[in-house]
Amino acid sequence: MRLTMVGTGYVGLVTGTCLANKGNDVTCLDIDAGKIAQLQAGRVPIYEPGLEEMIEHNVRAGRLHFTTDKDAAYRPAEAVFICVGTPSDDRGRADLTAVIAVARDIAAAMQAAPGATGGDADNDPEKIVIVKSTVPVGTNARVKAELAAHTSKPFHMASNPEFLKEGAAINDFNKPDRVVIGVETDHAADRLRDLYTPFVRQGNPIYTMDIPSAEMVKYASNCMLATKISFINEIASLCESFGADIDQVRLGMCADARIGNKFLYPGLGYGGSCFPKDVLACISMGQESDTPARVLEAVDEVNNAQRQRFIAKIDKHFGGALAGKRVAVWGLAFKPGTDDMRQAPSVTIIRHLLDAGATVAAYDPVAEHTTREVFGDAIAYVDDPIEATDAADALVICTDWDEFKNPDFRAVKKGMKSPVIFDGRNLHRLDAMRRAGFTYYSVGRAVVTP
Ligand SMILES: NC(=O)c1ccc[n+]([C@@H]2O[C@H](COP(=O)([O-])OP(=O)(O)OC[C@H]3O[C@@H](n4cnc5c(N)ncnc54)[C@H](O)[C@@H]3O)[C@@H](O)[C@H]2O)c1
């Protein structure tokens, strides 16, 4: 199929590349000329394992193209996937400005095509317009109205929420747990089913449903995952207050098959470009419809409190006197496997350290360039985790990259001014840290002193 991805970010780029890899002809369109120039030059603007090689392969095969030319991207496309950002606005609602702008662009390109109905199979085929961005229920209807207001040509609407995880995006797209397709016409259902069938050869389901339900599936899924994180963090806080150990509680609790052991790790709270904004958007949907999303309000509150609770441990340890202290930070990205810094807990923590007068030496295997966009030269970036701890008064672990799970703690301790670790990811065993001679703070567990 001839496809166009609008928005060449994490979702558009991964989706476009994986669809090209199955033999489709894919054009990725973006208004960010710098991003498109990089891609045209063979450089991938984001870090995503396996993506660069797959892009290179499909570009070479002539199936994957990058452009800023809207007309050239929209006119020949049989299906257009809207993959632009839907960030929170100042009231927490999903900002649909980009989605609606794209709808107008698509309509303009359709309208400019010769003929009364479109349908020239080679140059201007009848299109399926697919909203892949995460959007509140009712957005597809708004996009449809916007298209209909600006073109008389026929088209089909579809909702196809994306469930990929940054850091594992290629695998998630190639082997989805499920594909969700919201449709109004058989044509859209059939074509999207054709498109996704190669990805579900192991028998995972393609669910076809009405569009509002498809839109809601995405929010419900992300909100459920965010709820699990806030839930386990709340239990971790109770463990700290009452002398229980969250690691043991977790094991005992997760052995119950009804609960399961996935996505129930205590830490610094959820971050990234999706959970925080999707929880807020769902809360807004509740407010707008007089159906308050009370659980989600609490989920958001617990998440914000989780970072502050961790910061309070650092403050308390130093008696509030962080000025002049040197703090090493391991891990900047909001989670391992990505360079995405959007809503990363490390940002809240580093900002606090800097405001309190501390200096920060940070190490992340891939997120230095994106962290520079946030902090510029206000912190020092080092190429090696041990180097970061040199002469440090404390080490703060923000991201659970594998390489932090078994570091040379003898070298760490030797270089540090005082051997204190604040581990926001519970990467280490308490007895091991005691033996290694550290004062060790973690989440939902006792404080260890040597
Ligand atoms: N990042 C994820 O892990 C993930 C997973 C599932 C769903 N989503 C959802 O997918 C959507 C996109 O997320 P993302 O992380 O890929 O966003 P992103 O910010 O990485 O990329 C969005 C891209 O859209 C481009 N854009 C904006 N307006 C445009 C326009 N008018 N025409 C063409 N391009 C335009 C931007 O320049 C940018 O490159 C969001 O709704 C998000 O919630 C994201």
The ligand as an SDF file (V2000), in Angstrom:
LIG
                    3D

 44 48  0  0  0  0  0  0  0  0999 V2000
    6.1990    8.1850   22.1590 N   0  0  0  0  0  0  0  0  0  0  0  0
    5.5240    7.0770   22.4590 C   0  0  0  0  0  0  0  0  0  0  0  0
    6.0410    6.1430   23.0640 O   0  0  0  0  0  0  0  0  0  0  0  0
    4.0800    6.9300   22.0390 C   0  0  0  0  0  0  0  0  0  0  0  0
    3.4700    5.6760   22.0840 C   0  0  0  0  0  0  0  0  0  0  0  0
    2.1460    5.5470   21.6880 C   0  0  0  0  0  0  0  0  0  0  0  0
    1.4380    6.6690   21.2860 C   0  0  0  0  0  0  0  0  0  0  0  0
    2.0440    7.8850   21.2840 N   0  0  0  0  0  0  0  0  0  0  0  0
    1.2620    9.0380   20.8210 C   0  0  0  0  0  0  0  0  0  0  0  0
    1.6200    9.2970   19.4750 O   0  0  0  0  0  0  0  0  0  0  0  0
    1.6010   10.7100   19.2020 C   0  0  0  0  0  0  0  0  0  0  0  0
    2.9760   11.1500   18.7120 C   0  0  0  0  0  0  0  0  0  0  0  0
    3.9180   10.9080   19.7390 O   0  0  0  0  0  0  0  0  0  0  0  0
    5.4860   11.0190   19.4700 P   0  0  0  0  0  0  0  0  0  0  0  0
    6.1620   10.6680   20.7510 O   0  0  0  0  0  0  0  0  0  0  0  0
    5.8390   10.2860   18.2340 O   0  0  0  0  0  0  0  0  0  0  0  0
    5.6080   12.6000   19.2050 O   0  0  0  0  0  0  0  0  0  0  0  0
    6.8970   13.4200   18.7510 P   0  0  0  0  0  0  0  0  0  0  0  0
    6.8030   14.7190   19.4410 O   0  0  0  0  0  0  0  0  0  0  0  0
    8.1280   12.5930   18.9250 O   0  0  0  0  0  0  0  0  0  0  0  0
    6.6800   13.6280   17.1870 O   0  0  0  0  0  0  0  0  0  0  0  0
    5.6630   14.3880   16.6460 C   0  0  0  0  0  0  0  0  0  0  0  0
    6.1280   14.9380   15.3130 C   0  0  0  0  0  0  0  0  0  0  0  0
    5.0380   15.5930   14.6620 O   0  0  0  0  0  0  0  0  0  0  0  0
    5.5590   16.6970   13.9240 C   0  0  0  0  0  0  0  0  0  0  0  0
    4.4680   17.6230   13.5750 N   0  0  0  0  0  0  0  0  0  0  0  0
    3.8090   18.4860   14.3710 C   0  0  0  0  0  0  0  0  0  0  0  0
    2.8780   19.1680   13.6680 N   0  0  0  0  0  0  0  0  0  0  0  0
    2.9420   18.7200   12.3890 C   0  0  0  0  0  0  0  0  0  0  0  0
    2.2380   19.0320   11.1760 C   0  0  0  0  0  0  0  0  0  0  0  0
    1.2690   19.9520   11.1810 N   0  0  0  0  0  0  0  0  0  0  0  0
    2.5590   18.3640   10.0530 N   0  0  0  0  0  0  0  0  0  0  0  0
    3.5560   17.4380   10.0550 C   0  0  0  0  0  0  0  0  0  0  0  0
    4.2530   17.1160   11.1760 N   0  0  0  0  0  0  0  0  0  0  0  0
    3.9700   17.7310   12.3210 C   0  0  0  0  0  0  0  0  0  0  0  0
    6.6010   17.2570   14.8490 C   0  0  0  0  0  0  0  0  0  0  0  0
    7.5270   18.1010   14.1740 O   0  0  0  0  0  0  0  0  0  0  0  0
    7.2490   15.9850   15.4160 C   0  0  0  0  0  0  0  0  0  0  0  0
    8.3460   15.5580   14.6430 O   0  0  0  0  0  0  0  0  0  0  0  0
    1.1660   11.3650   20.5180 C   0  0  0  0  0  0  0  0  0  0  0  0
   -0.2140   11.5450   20.5060 O   0  0  0  0  0  0  0  0  0  0  0  0
    1.5510   10.3310   21.5610 C   0  0  0  0  0  0  0  0  0  0  0  0
    0.7520   10.4300   22.7180 O   0  0  0  0  0  0  0  0  0  0  0  0
    3.3480    8.0420   21.6290 C   0  0  0  0  0  0  0  0  0  0  0  0
  1  2  1  0
  2  3  2  0
  2  4  1  0
  4  5  1  0
  4 44  2  0
  5  6  2  0
  6  7  1  0
  7  8  2  0
  8  9  1  0
  8 44  1  0
  9 10  1  0
  9 42  1  0
 10 11  1  0
 11 12  1  0
 11 40  1  0
 12 13  1  0
 13 14  1  0
 14 15  2  0
 14 16  1  0
 14 17  1  0
 17 18  1  0
 18 19  2  0
 18 20  1  0
 18 21  1  0
 21 22  1  0
 22 23  1  0
 23 24  1  0
 23 38  1  0
 24 25  1  0
 25 26  1  0
 25 36  1  0
 26 27  1  0
 26 35  1  0
 27 28  2  0
 28 29  1  0
 29 30  1  0
 29 35  2  0
 30 31  1  0
 30 32  2  0
 32 33  1  0
 33 34  2  0
 34 35  1  0
 36 37  1  0
 36 38  1  0
 38 39  1  0
 40 41  1  0
 40 42  1  0
 42 43  1  0
M  CHG  2   8   1  16  -1
M  END
$$$$
